[in-house]
Structures are given as C-alpha cells and as structure tokens.
C-alpha cells in the first residue's frame, strides 16, 4: 500500500468508532427503553454488513446484548420478540441477508451502567476473502490491494470517458479488509450516497457519484479462497 493510505483508512475507521461510541453514550437514561435496544442492534448490524458473491449484503444473525442486571430483569420474552420482529423488518428493508434465524441473546453485565447497552455480533464469515469492485453499467472493475485511482486521464488506474471528471478525480484504498475513498481535490467533487465527501470508509452497496458518472461499490465474497 502506498505511503499515507494506511493513515487514510485508520482515520476513517476512527471516525466510525467515535460515531458508534457517541451513539451508545446517548443511551444513558435512567431506564433502558426497547427502542434503544433496537437502535443499538441496527447500528451493530449496519457496521457488520458485508457484500457477497451475488451482490447482496450479508449480516450476522446472532447478537449478544450486554446490559445492566436491573435492565435485564425487565426484558421479557414478549419485549424481546417485538424487538426481534422490528429488526427483522429493518433487515428486509435494507435487503440484508442473514445466514440463519435472527438471535438476540441478553447477558447481564454489572460493568454496564443502567440505561446503557453494548452489542456484539458473531462474525459473518471469518474465512471469506473479499474482492472490492466498482460497477459502472455492465462493466466491472476489480480494485487492487493498495490504491486505485479513477478519472478521465489515461494515467488513472480506471479511465472513464466523462468530461465532468477531473483528470485524476478520486481514489479508493483497500487493505484487504477495509476500503476507503478519497477525493483528490476534484473540480466538481465526489459524492457518496448523495453527500459530498473528502475521505470516508466505504460500505458495500455505496453509490459513488463523480462528474456525470455513478459507480456502485461492492464487496464480493470469494468463498473457498485460501488466505495467503
């Protein structure tokens, strides 16, 4: 990977971790509410989402909910069932695919303050290898380990005939696990899912707009590939 690209990924990942920490820190009321449990699981599901070989997005099906013993005592089977149904509907709305039935396991932890929650999930498939790709119409561009530049100039790794693009418009860094995008001071800007960005971690299914071109970013699972 080129110098500085690891820093790009690290900084972007730190922002995500900070955002999640902020979410959990807000869930510190006197009593944990069902909607707060639901929101925390949805956030964990979104963060763990990964693309698969057929273009869909897979998410963990098993989640561990760590909450204070006083809050745990008030989580009834009926409440947990309603929460599970809400999360299942959310997963369907997002077109997420789960390997099995959705499981929510509540565990008491005295280290967790009353009114707060932490959520852990079982890895989707720790043995899978992932190939990041950019989809443009019927064309598919596989992204290499390190950085891949995109623009209208022939010197770009991926050249696109679009006068709305800068010569080298943006780049994507990939370290084998995480991908991040960086705008290269382009004239017309780079947009991720409708918002103009400078640099940010990419999620499978994200849409990148640059110039008059829209790319789909996907992480495709390469099942059975042996890790090097």
KEGUNU-869719 format. One record per residue: residue in three letters; x, y, z of N, C-alpha, C in turn; residue number from 1. Coordinates in Angstrom, 3 decimals. Each point is the difference from the previous one (the first is absolute). Example, Ala and Ser with C-alpha at 12.3 -4.5 7.8 and 13.67 -1.06 7.14 Angstrom:
// residues 2
[site 'ALA' [13.190 -5.690 7.800] [-0.890 1.190 0.000] [0.900 1.200 0.000] 1]
[site 'SER' [-0.350 1.050 -0.720] [0.820 1.190 0.060] [-0.770 1.090 0.730] 2]
This chain:
// residues 228
[site 'UNK' [0.846 -1.198 0.000] [-0.846 1.198 0.000] [0.874 1.237 0.000] 1]
[site 'UNK' [-0.387 1.012 -0.747] [0.789 1.212 -0.078] [0.036 0.722 1.331] 2]
[site 'UNK' [1.077 0.734 0.214] [0.163 0.747 1.248] [-1.164 0.935 0.204] 3]
[site 'UNK' [-0.506 0.046 1.194] [-1.090 0.923 0.327] [-1.379 -0.611 -0.131] 4]
[site 'UNK' [-0.107 -1.140 -0.748] [-1.327 -0.573 -0.216] [-0.496 -0.727 1.240] 5]
[site 'UNK' [0.943 -0.619 0.742] [-0.399 -0.638 1.253] [-0.583 1.050 0.930] 6]
[site 'UNK' [0.621 1.187 0.000] [-0.518 1.096 0.818] [-1.401 0.384 -0.392] 7]
[site 'UNK' [-0.283 0.007 -1.290] [-1.338 0.320 -0.488] [-1.011 -0.987 0.567] 8]
[site 'UNK' [0.322 -1.293 -0.076] [-0.916 -1.012 0.508] [-0.151 0.099 1.508] 9]
[site 'UNK' [1.133 0.177 0.691] [-0.043 0.084 1.454] [-0.862 1.163 0.468] 10]
[site 'UNK' [0.190 1.191 -0.636] [-0.763 1.183 0.421] [-1.487 -0.209 -0.253] 11]
[site 'UNK' [-0.332 -0.599 -1.148] [-1.404 -0.204 -0.325] [-0.633 -0.987 0.964] 12]
[site 'UNK' [0.740 -1.074 0.358] [-0.531 -0.981 0.943] [-0.193 0.625 1.375] 13]
[site 'UNK' [0.920 0.884 0.400] [-0.126 0.654 1.297] [-1.279 0.816 0.060] 14]
[site 'UNK' [-0.357 0.635 -1.128] [-1.227 0.802 -0.013] [-1.218 -0.883 0.207] 15]
[site 'UNK' [0.020 -1.190 -0.599] [-1.122 -0.909 0.185] [-0.090 -0.434 1.457] 16]
[site 'UNK' [1.144 -0.380 0.592] [0.004 -0.433 1.392] [-0.486 1.109 0.920] 17]
[site 'UNK' [0.391 1.225 -0.288] [-0.438 1.139 0.806] [-1.503 0.187 -0.118] 18]
[site 'UNK' [-0.516 -0.162 -1.214] [-1.438 0.164 -0.219] [-0.784 -1.043 0.784] 19]
[site 'UNK' [0.489 -1.231 0.005] [-0.679 -1.057 0.743] [0.073 0.270 1.492] 20]
[site 'UNK' [1.155 0.418 0.476] [0.139 0.321 1.416] [-0.954 1.112 0.395] 21]
[site 'UNK' [-0.154 0.981 -0.873] [-0.915 1.108 0.286] [-1.433 -0.503 0.077] 22]
[site 'UNK' [-0.345 -0.935 -0.888] [-1.344 -0.553 0.008] [-0.270 -0.685 1.333] 23]
[site 'UNK' [0.951 -0.842 0.432] [-0.201 -0.718 1.237] [-0.009 0.934 1.196] 24]
[site 'UNK' [0.795 1.059 -0.049] [0.068 0.911 1.141] [-1.318 0.750 0.196] 25]
[site 'UNK' [-0.771 0.139 -1.084] [-1.285 0.687 0.115] [-1.048 -0.893 0.650] 26]
[site 'UNK' [0.250 -1.326 -0.033] [-0.964 -0.918 0.566] [0.264 -0.188 1.493] 27]
[site 'UNK' [0.020 1.089 0.712] [0.338 -0.074 1.430] [-1.070 0.673 0.842] 28]
[site 'UNK' [-1.230 -0.435 -0.240] [-1.096 0.553 0.794] [-0.208 -0.858 1.232] 29]
[site 'UNK' [-0.963 0.361 0.806] [-0.236 -0.721 1.241] [-0.430 -1.440 -0.257] 30]
[site 'UNK' [-0.704 -0.234 -1.103] [-0.497 -1.344 -0.289] [0.127 -0.276 -1.487] 31]
[site 'UNK' [0.534 -1.160 -0.332] [0.200 -0.369 -1.398] [-1.346 -0.266 -0.669] 32]
[site 'UNK' [-0.228 0.651 -1.139] [-1.256 -0.135 -0.720] [0.151 -0.998 -1.161] 33]
[site 'UNK' [-1.098 -0.694 -0.369] [0.058 -0.948 -1.121] [0.529 0.629 -1.286] 34]
[site 'UNK' [-0.384 1.250 -0.274] [0.441 0.653 -1.233] [1.515 0.197 0.008] 35]
[site 'UNK' [0.581 0.190 1.184] [1.444 0.187 0.098] [0.736 -1.310 -0.278] 36]
[site 'UNK' [-0.590 -1.109 0.455] [0.581 -1.309 -0.293] [-0.046 -0.239 -1.506] 37]
[site 'UNK' [-1.145 0.309 -0.591] [-0.180 -0.185 -1.438] [1.007 0.829 -0.788] 38]
[site 'UNK' [0.169 1.262 0.373] [0.928 0.875 -0.704] [1.436 -0.500 0.103] 39]
[site 'UNK' [0.375 -0.499 1.170] [1.366 -0.482 0.206] [0.285 -1.230 -0.852] 40]
[site 'UNK' [-0.966 -0.917 -0.098] [0.189 -1.199 -0.818] [0.055 0.369 -1.481] 41]
[site 'UNK' [-0.852 0.925 -0.417] [0.018 0.441 -1.400] [1.352 0.616 -0.355] 42]
[site 'UNK' [0.558 0.798 0.921] [1.296 0.630 -0.247] [1.090 -1.063 -0.126] 43]
[site 'UNK' [-0.044 -1.020 0.882] [0.985 -1.082 -0.062] [-0.154 -0.786 -1.295] 44]
[site 'UNK' [-1.224 -0.198 -0.439] [-0.267 -0.724 -1.244] [0.557 0.762 -1.200] 45]
[site 'UNK' [-0.230 1.310 -0.019] [0.496 0.827 -1.101] [1.523 -0.047 -0.084] 46]
[site 'UNK' [0.664 0.063 1.147] [1.458 0.015 0.018] [0.598 -1.335 -0.445] 47]
[site 'UNK' [-0.720 -1.078 0.247] [0.518 -1.331 -0.330] [-0.380 -0.446 -1.413] 48]
[site 'UNK' [-0.826 0.783 -0.695] [-0.490 -0.395 -1.324] [1.137 -0.141 -1.001] 49]
[site 'UNK' [-0.048 -1.066 -0.786] [1.000 -0.251 -1.035] [-0.688 -0.535 -1.255] 50]
[site 'UNK' [0.551 0.337 -1.159] [-0.555 -0.485 -1.256] [0.401 -1.442 -0.259] 51]
[site 'UNK' [-0.835 -0.724 -0.745] [0.333 -1.381 -0.342] [0.149 -0.153 -1.511] 52]
[site 'UNK' [0.222 -1.221 -0.434] [0.341 -0.268 -1.399] [-1.156 0.246 -0.958] 53]
[site 'UNK' [-1.228 0.072 0.496] [-1.114 0.217 -0.906] [-0.516 1.432 0.082] 54]
[site 'UNK' [0.781 0.858 0.616] [-0.339 1.419 0.023] [-0.916 0.425 1.129] 55]
[site 'UNK' [-0.395 -0.939 0.883] [-0.835 0.388 1.133] [0.901 0.298 1.195] 56]
[site 'UNK' [-0.594 0.402 1.095] [0.766 0.369 1.193] [-0.340 -0.944 1.131] 57]
[site 'UNK' [1.033 -0.627 0.561] [-0.231 -0.945 1.085] [0.326 0.658 1.339] 58]
[site 'UNK' [-0.751 -0.368 1.015] [0.190 0.546 1.343] [-0.042 -1.151 1.001] 59]
[site 'UNK' [0.584 0.195 1.181] [-0.060 -1.046 1.030] [-1.449 -0.293 0.395] 60]
[site 'UNK' [-0.248 -1.226 0.385] [-1.344 -0.373 0.452] [-0.067 -0.125 1.516] 61]
[site 'UNK' [1.166 -0.019 0.660] [0.041 -0.176 1.447] [0.626 1.219 0.679] 62]
[site 'UNK' [-0.711 0.554 0.996] [0.461 1.204 0.701] [-0.062 -0.220 1.514] 63]
[site 'UNK' [1.008 0.519 0.674] [0.051 -0.057 1.466] [-0.243 1.402 0.539] 64]
[site 'UNK' [-1.011 0.138 0.854] [-0.361 1.290 0.574] [0.466 0.044 1.448] 65]
[site 'UNK' [0.978 0.850 0.263] [0.517 0.155 1.364] [-0.683 1.191 0.661] 66]
[site 'UNK' [-0.728 -0.261 1.083] [-0.712 1.075 0.687] [0.105 -0.205 1.506] 67]
[site 'UNK' [-0.314 1.054 0.724] [0.049 -0.032 1.457] [-1.018 -1.019 0.531] 68]
[site 'UNK' [0.312 -0.712 1.093] [-0.932 -0.998 0.562] [-1.397 0.545 0.278] 69]
[site 'UNK' [-0.106 1.253 0.439] [-1.320 0.572 0.267] [-0.805 0.143 -1.284] 70]
[site 'UNK' [0.680 0.379 -1.101] [-0.684 0.108 -1.285] [-0.340 -1.385 -0.540] 71]
[site 'UNK' [0.911 -0.952 0.202] [-0.211 -1.356 -0.514] [-1.239 -0.635 0.627] 72]
[site 'UNK' [-0.235 0.302 1.261] [-1.153 -0.577 0.706] [-1.326 0.462 -0.599] 73]
[site 'UNK' [0.024 1.111 -0.702] [-1.235 0.548 -0.571] [-0.201 -0.369 -1.469] 74]
[site 'UNK' [0.963 -0.730 -0.580] [-0.131 -0.425 -1.394] [-0.743 -1.328 -0.036] 75]
[site 'UNK' [-1.286 0.053 -0.307] [-0.836 -1.194 -0.025] [0.100 -0.691 -1.360] 76]
[site 'UNK' [-0.397 -1.276 -0.078] [-0.013 -0.699 -1.291] [-0.854 0.727 -1.039] 77]
[site 'UNK' [-1.120 0.570 0.435] [-0.876 0.717 -0.923] [0.695 1.242 -0.553] 78]
[site 'UNK' [0.704 0.740 0.880] [0.727 1.185 -0.443] [1.091 -0.387 -0.994] 79]
[site 'UNK' [0.741 -1.064 0.327] [1.080 -0.438 -0.867] [-0.540 -0.466 -1.350] 80]
[site 'UNK' [-1.173 -0.626 0.024] [-0.627 -0.439 -1.248] [-0.378 1.172 -0.882] 81]
[site 'UNK' [-0.533 1.068 0.617] [-0.384 1.196 -0.763] [1.235 0.678 -0.574] 82]
[site 'UNK' [1.069 0.057 0.797] [1.249 0.595 -0.478] [0.554 -0.803 -1.171] 83]
[site 'UNK' [-0.043 -1.328 0.127] [0.495 -0.878 -1.063] [-0.789 0.215 -1.301] 84]
[site 'UNK' [-1.294 0.145 0.124] [-0.844 0.220 -1.189] [0.331 1.325 -0.663] 85]
[site 'UNK' [0.224 1.038 0.810] [0.341 1.324 -0.535] [1.328 -0.049 -0.755] 86]
[site 'UNK' [0.978 -0.692 0.600] [1.320 -0.088 -0.640] [-0.074 -0.831 -1.276] 87]
[site 'UNK' [-0.799 -1.062 0.008] [-0.167 -0.828 -1.197] [-0.616 0.814 -1.133] 88]
[site 'UNK' [-0.969 0.850 0.324] [-0.609 0.866 -1.029] [1.025 0.990 -0.529] 89]
[site 'UNK' [0.832 0.532 0.894] [1.047 0.939 -0.405] [0.976 -0.676 -0.953] 90]
[site 'UNK' [0.405 -1.235 0.331] [0.931 -0.737 -0.858] [-0.610 -0.234 -1.378] 91]
[site 'UNK' [-1.295 -0.302 -0.033] [-0.678 -0.227 -1.288] [-0.062 1.288 -0.812] 92]
[site 'UNK' [-0.259 1.107 0.679] [-0.060 1.299 -0.680] [1.347 0.363 -0.619] 93]
[site 'UNK' [1.088 -0.345 0.687] [1.346 0.293 -0.482] [0.520 -1.073 -0.959] 94]
[site 'UNK' [-0.834 -1.022 -0.250] [0.386 -1.127 -0.869] [1.205 -0.755 0.549] 95]
[site 'UNK' [0.109 -0.058 1.334] [1.056 -0.771 0.628] [-0.352 -1.490 -0.052] 96]
[site 'UNK' [1.028 -0.829 -0.093] [-0.205 -1.446 0.008] [0.725 -0.593 1.209] 97]
[site 'UNK' [-0.722 -0.811 0.783] [0.593 -0.636 1.171] [0.178 -1.490 -0.260] 98]
[site 'UNK' [1.104 -0.555 0.536] [0.294 -1.413 -0.233] [-0.966 -0.911 0.762] 99]
[site 'UNK' [-0.603 0.510 1.053] [-0.918 -0.807 0.798] [-1.087 0.868 0.604] 100]
[site 'UNK' [-0.747 -0.586 0.928] [-1.055 0.753 0.673] [0.613 1.049 0.925] 101]
[site 'UNK' [-0.670 1.135 0.108] [0.481 1.084 0.840] [-0.044 -0.401 1.470] 102]
[site 'UNK' [1.148 0.117 0.673] [0.096 -0.333 1.418] [0.431 1.220 0.796] 103]
[site 'UNK' [-0.724 0.287 1.079] [0.352 1.079 0.919] [0.184 -0.609 1.380] 104]
[site 'UNK' [1.224 -0.007 0.483] [0.301 -0.600 1.293] [0.359 1.090 1.009] 105]
[site 'UNK' [-0.778 0.078 1.069] [0.209 1.021 1.025] [0.912 -0.550 1.091] 106]
[site 'UNK' [1.004 0.785 0.364] [0.912 -0.387 1.070] [0.164 1.152 0.984] 107]
[site 'UNK' [-0.101 -0.323 1.290] [0.161 1.023 1.038] [1.482 0.282 0.228] 108]
[site 'UNK' [0.320 1.266 0.130] [1.383 0.401 0.244] [-0.016 1.205 0.935] 109]
[site 'UNK' [0.498 -0.192 1.206] [-0.015 1.087 0.977] [0.899 1.163 -0.393] 110]
[site 'UNK' [0.914 -0.234 -0.946] [0.880 1.077 -0.451] [-0.729 0.982 -0.912] 111]
[site 'UNK' [-1.146 -0.420 -0.509] [-0.795 0.879 -0.864] [-0.918 0.847 0.875] 112]
[site 'UNK' [0.061 1.294 -0.177] [-0.840 0.902 0.797] [-1.475 -0.208 -0.339] 113]
[site 'UNK' [-0.848 0.268 0.970] [-1.433 -0.105 -0.212] [-0.417 0.967 -1.102] 114]
[site 'UNK' [-0.840 -0.484 -0.909] [-0.468 0.837 -1.102] [0.894 -0.046 -1.222] 115]
[site 'UNK' [1.094 -0.791 0.055] [0.910 -0.090 -1.133] [0.042 -1.421 -0.544] 116]
[site 'UNK' [0.533 -0.157 -1.203] [0.058 -1.307 -0.636] [1.228 -0.072 -0.902] 117]
[site 'UNK' [0.588 -1.179 -0.070] [1.056 -0.287 -0.959] [-0.411 -1.240 -0.779] 118]
[site 'UNK' [0.265 0.013 -1.289] [-0.429 -1.100 -0.859] [1.201 -0.613 -0.706] 119]
[site 'UNK' [0.100 -1.316 0.074] [1.026 -0.728 -0.730] [-0.685 -0.934 -0.984] 120]
[site 'UNK' [0.704 -0.381 -1.062] [-0.589 -0.892 -0.990] [1.007 -1.059 -0.418] 121]
[site 'UNK' [-0.511 -1.157 -0.411] [0.856 -1.070 -0.492] [0.452 0.368 -1.402] 122]
[site 'UNK' [1.289 -0.152 -0.311] [0.501 0.344 -1.346] [-0.810 -0.699 -1.084] 123]
[site 'UNK' [-0.179 0.703 -1.107] [-0.768 -0.553 -1.119] [0.666 -1.252 -0.535] 124]
[site 'UNK' [1.262 0.114 -0.376] [0.770 -1.134 -0.498] [1.460 0.378 0.022] 125]
[site 'UNK' [0.650 -0.335 1.114] [1.385 0.412 0.162] [0.945 -0.585 -1.019] 126]
[site 'UNK' [-0.378 -1.083 -0.691] [0.896 -0.643 -0.953] [-0.135 0.557 -1.411] 127]
[site 'UNK' [-1.011 0.832 -0.219] [-0.240 0.497 -1.352] [1.037 1.036 -0.408] 128]
[site 'UNK' [0.338 -0.013 -1.279] [0.850 1.023 -0.595] [-0.914 0.948 -0.759] 129]
[site 'UNK' [0.316 1.287 0.022] [-0.886 0.982 -0.608] [0.701 0.725 -1.138] 130]
[site 'UNK' [-0.726 0.164 -1.098] [0.502 0.731 -1.156] [-0.823 1.270 -0.185] 131]
[site 'UNK' [0.610 1.174 0.179] [-0.738 1.242 -0.245] [-0.088 0.276 -1.495] 132]
[site 'UNK' [-1.167 0.423 -0.446] [-0.197 0.302 -1.426] [-0.789 1.289 -0.152] 133]
[site 'UNK' [0.211 0.669 -1.124] [-0.823 1.123 -0.420] [-0.816 -0.452 -1.201] 134]
[site 'UNK' [-1.304 0.210 0.067] [-0.879 -0.359 -1.102] [-0.434 1.264 -0.715] 135]
[site 'UNK' [0.171 -0.002 -1.316] [-0.402 1.132 -0.838] [-0.754 -0.568 -1.187] 136]
[site 'UNK' [-1.340 0.052 0.093] [-0.809 -0.624 -1.047] [0.265 -1.497 -0.022] 137]
[site 'UNK' [0.374 -0.504 -1.169] [0.310 -1.424 -0.130] [1.477 -0.301 0.245] 138]
[site 'UNK' [0.771 1.026 0.330] [1.427 -0.189 0.233] [0.294 -0.201 1.483] 139]
[site 'UNK' [0.954 -0.874 0.275] [0.410 -0.252 1.375] [1.513 0.178 0.101] 140]
[site 'UNK' [0.413 0.871 0.917] [1.416 0.261 0.213] [0.400 -0.555 1.364] 141]
[site 'UNK' [0.946 -0.938 0.019] [0.494 -0.538 1.255] [1.075 0.932 0.547] 142]
[site 'UNK' [-0.101 0.315 1.281] [0.943 0.918 0.629] [1.159 -0.772 0.615] 143]
[site 'UNK' [1.180 0.531 -0.173] [1.205 -0.690 0.470] [0.289 0.320 1.459] 144]
[site 'UNK' [0.896 -0.794 0.590] [0.487 0.277 1.340] [0.870 1.251 -0.066] 145]
[site 'UNK' [-0.231 0.938 0.876] [0.678 1.290 -0.082] [-1.005 1.048 -0.436] 146]
[site 'UNK' [0.363 0.824 -0.983] [-0.912 1.044 -0.456] [-0.277 -0.131 -1.483] 147]
[site 'UNK' [-1.222 0.355 -0.367] [-0.435 0.008 -1.395] [-0.533 1.397 -0.302] 148]
[site 'UNK' [0.542 0.645 -1.028] [-0.435 1.356 -0.358] [-1.024 -0.062 -1.129] 149]
[site 'UNK' [-0.940 0.945 0.027] [-1.069 0.060 -1.004] [-0.059 1.414 -0.549] 150]
[site 'UNK' [-0.090 0.134 -1.313] [-0.086 1.316 -0.633] [-0.112 -0.144 -1.506] 151]
[site 'UNK' [0.070 1.131 -0.732] [-0.128 -0.055 -1.459] [1.352 -0.084 -0.696] 152]
[site 'UNK' [1.083 0.156 0.753] [1.333 -0.051 -0.603] [0.454 -1.457 -0.158] 153]
[site 'UNK' [0.776 -0.257 -1.044] [0.499 -1.352 -0.244] [0.945 -0.469 1.103] 154]
[site 'UNK' [0.526 0.931 0.782] [0.899 -0.370 1.087] [-0.759 -0.540 1.206] 155]
[site 'UNK' [-1.313 0.173 0.033] [-0.802 -0.535 1.093] [-0.058 -1.523 -0.133] 156]
[site 'UNK' [-0.089 -0.694 1.123] [-0.117 -1.459 -0.046] [-1.287 -0.421 -0.699] 157]
[site 'UNK' [-1.065 0.748 0.248] [-1.272 -0.232 -0.692] [-0.352 1.286 -0.734] 158]
[site 'UNK' [0.002 -0.064 -1.320] [-0.271 1.180 -0.836] [-1.448 -0.021 -0.462] 159]
[site 'UNK' [-0.705 1.099 0.218] [-1.410 0.115 -0.385] [-0.166 1.209 -0.908] 160]
[site 'UNK' [-0.653 -0.186 -1.117] [-0.216 1.080 -0.966] [-1.158 0.874 0.469] 161]
[site 'UNK' [0.320 0.952 0.845] [-0.999 0.908 0.571] [0.693 1.334 0.236] 162]
[site 'UNK' [-0.381 1.019 -0.775] [0.626 1.317 0.138] [-0.322 0.664 1.329] 163]
[site 'UNK' [-0.956 -0.535 0.712] [-0.319 0.527 1.329] [0.981 -0.470 1.057] 164]
[site 'UNK' [0.818 -0.991 -0.346] [1.007 -0.504 0.922] [1.282 0.807 -0.124] 165]
[site 'UNK' [0.700 0.148 1.106] [1.339 0.577 -0.052] [0.945 -1.058 -0.569] 166]
[site 'UNK' [1.217 0.434 -0.360] [0.952 -0.935 -0.607] [0.228 -1.203 0.917] 167]
[site 'UNK' [0.294 0.251 1.262] [0.030 -1.042 1.028] [-0.971 0.475 1.073] 168]
[site 'UNK' [-1.188 -0.568 0.029] [-1.112 0.571 0.761] [-0.030 -0.482 1.461] 169]
[site 'UNK' [0.040 -1.317 0.194] [-0.003 -0.541 1.365] [0.763 -1.317 0.009] 170]
[site 'UNK' [0.261 -0.501 1.192] [0.694 -1.276 0.132] [-0.647 -0.814 1.105] 171]
[site 'UNK' [0.180 -1.309 -0.101] [-0.510 -0.916 1.011] [1.171 -0.811 0.550] 172]
[site 'UNK' [0.131 -0.019 1.323] [1.048 -0.775 0.659] [-0.620 -1.280 0.561] 173]
[site 'UNK' [0.732 -1.100 -0.141] [-0.486 -1.309 0.473] [1.154 -0.729 0.671] 174]
[site 'UNK' [-0.192 -0.431 1.243] [1.071 -0.683 0.724] [-0.268 -1.481 0.221] 175]
[site 'UNK' [-0.993 -0.524 -0.722] [-0.364 -1.404 0.132] [-1.190 -0.221 0.898] 176]
[site 'UNK' [-0.351 1.014 0.804] [-1.141 -0.109 0.903] [-0.923 1.208 -0.069] 177]
[site 'UNK' [0.599 1.174 -0.134] [-0.766 1.249 0.016] [0.315 0.813 -1.243] 178]
[site 'UNK' [-1.023 0.646 -0.556] [0.186 0.886 -1.147] [-0.391 1.415 0.398] 179]
[site 'UNK' [0.722 0.973 -0.535] [-0.309 1.410 0.261] [0.162 0.777 -1.297] 180]
[site 'UNK' [-0.770 1.057 -0.144] [0.034 0.837 -1.190] [0.525 1.376 0.363] 181]
[site 'UNK' [0.745 0.614 -0.924] [0.537 1.346 0.224] [-0.164 0.817 -1.284] 182]
[site 'UNK' [-0.582 1.180 0.139] [-0.070 0.937 -1.121] [1.378 0.641 -0.175] 183]
[site 'UNK' [0.450 0.116 -1.253] [1.334 0.539 -0.278] [-0.088 1.446 -0.487] 184]
[site 'UNK' [-0.677 0.822 0.796] [-0.167 1.424 -0.302] [-0.594 0.193 -1.397] 185]
[site 'UNK' [-0.999 -0.799 -0.289] [-0.659 0.075 -1.305] [-0.782 1.304 -0.147] 186]
[site 'UNK' [-0.237 0.386 -1.225] [-0.725 1.246 -0.274] [-1.459 -0.088 0.420] 187]
[site 'UNK' [-0.653 -1.113 -0.335] [-1.436 -0.121 0.245] [-0.349 -0.813 1.238] 188]
[site 'UNK' [1.013 -0.488 0.700] [-0.246 -0.723 1.242] [-0.357 -1.463 -0.194] 189]
[site 'UNK' [0.103 -0.744 1.095] [-0.366 -1.418 0.027] [-1.107 -0.171 1.032] 190]
[site 'UNK' [-1.035 -0.756 -0.380] [-1.164 -0.158 0.870] [-0.204 -1.472 0.339] 191]
[site 'UNK' [-0.265 -0.267 1.272] [-0.253 -1.355 0.469] [-1.414 -0.057 0.561] 192]
[site 'UNK' [-0.841 -0.782 -0.662] [-1.407 -0.127 0.402] [-0.666 1.369 0.135] 193]
[site 'UNK' [0.333 0.900 -0.923] [-0.656 1.302 -0.067] [0.679 1.118 0.760] 194]
[site 'UNK' [1.015 -0.309 0.798] [0.678 1.032 0.790] [1.431 0.192 -0.500] 195]
[site 'UNK' [0.399 1.264 -0.138] [1.364 0.287 -0.447] [0.982 -0.376 1.106] 196]
[site 'UNK' [1.077 -0.663 -0.397] [0.953 -0.485 1.002] [1.429 0.403 -0.363] 197]
[site 'UNK' [0.853 -0.061 1.013] [1.438 0.148 -0.207] [0.639 -1.380 0.066] 198]
[site 'UNK' [-0.179 -0.670 1.138] [0.446 -1.389 0.136] [-0.912 -0.708 0.982] 199]
[site 'UNK' [-0.284 -1.272 -0.271] [-0.950 -0.724 0.838] [0.124 -1.492 -0.283] 200]
[site 'UNK' [-0.306 -0.816 1.019] [-0.023 -1.448 -0.188] [-1.174 -0.365 -0.914] 201]
[site 'UNK' [0.219 -0.978 -0.875] [-1.037 -0.460 -0.924] [-0.713 -1.217 0.572] 202]
[site 'UNK' [-1.289 -0.069 -0.215] [-0.789 -1.159 0.359] [-0.503 -0.651 -1.280] 203]
[site 'UNK' [-0.098 -1.321 0.008] [-0.521 -0.690 -1.168] [-1.409 0.496 -0.309] 204]
[site 'UNK' [-0.229 0.334 -1.266] [-1.294 0.544 -0.409] [-0.005 1.509 -0.115] 205]
[site 'UNK' [1.107 0.652 0.372] [0.085 1.461 -0.104] [0.000 0.436 -1.462] 206]
[site 'UNK' [-0.571 1.164 -0.247] [-0.017 0.573 -1.346] [0.915 1.226 -0.022] 207]
[site 'UNK' [0.919 -0.004 -0.956] [0.965 1.087 -0.139] [-0.348 0.784 -1.258] 208]
[site 'UNK' [-0.219 1.299 0.139] [-0.299 0.864 -1.144] [1.160 0.963 -0.202] 209]
[site 'UNK' [0.503 0.044 -1.234] [1.094 0.909 -0.354] [-0.216 0.433 -1.436] 210]
[site 'UNK' [0.012 1.312 -0.231] [-0.329 0.496 -1.327] [-1.419 -0.388 -0.348] 211]
[site 'UNK' [-0.196 -0.597 -1.188] [-1.328 -0.480 -0.403] [-0.099 -1.515 0.138] 212]
[site 'UNK' [0.942 -0.583 0.755] [0.089 -1.458 0.110] [-0.343 -0.451 1.409] 213]
[site 'UNK' [-0.746 -1.096 0.075] [-0.310 -0.588 1.299] [0.542 -1.429 0.046] 214]
[site 'UNK' [0.763 -0.297 1.029] [0.567 -1.321 0.211] [-0.698 -0.671 1.171] 215]
[site 'UNK' [-0.113 -1.318 -0.068] [-0.456 -0.797 1.148] [1.224 -0.694 0.575] 216]
[site 'UNK' [0.219 0.167 1.297] [1.101 -0.690 0.671] [-0.543 -1.248 0.678] 217]
[site 'UNK' [0.648 -1.123 -0.240] [-0.427 -1.258 0.601] [1.197 -0.768 0.524] 218]
[site 'UNK' [-0.207 -0.721 1.096] [0.972 -0.974 0.490] [-0.556 -1.374 -0.335] 219]
[site 'UNK' [0.696 -0.733 -0.848] [-0.459 -1.313 -0.433] [0.800 -1.076 0.725] 220]
[site 'UNK' [-0.727 -0.956 0.577] [0.650 -1.090 0.727] [0.594 -0.993 -0.973] 221]
[site 'UNK' [1.221 -0.433 0.299] [0.643 -1.036 -0.799] [0.126 -1.233 0.887] 222]
[site 'UNK' [-1.090 -0.731 0.146] [-0.045 -1.152 0.894] [0.976 -1.074 -0.471] 223]
[site 'UNK' [0.673 -0.595 0.990] [0.881 -1.108 -0.329] [1.395 0.424 -0.361] 224]
[site 'UNK' [0.261 1.316 -0.115] [1.339 0.467 -0.331] [0.875 -0.138 1.242] 225]
[site 'UNK' [1.156 -0.510 -0.181] [0.917 -0.133 1.128] [0.709 1.299 0.249] 226]
[site 'UNK' [0.113 0.385 1.265] [0.689 1.246 0.311] [1.499 -0.203 -0.119] 227]
[site 'UNK' [0.733 1.036 -0.431] [1.425 -0.099 -0.199] [0.737 0.277 1.313] 228]
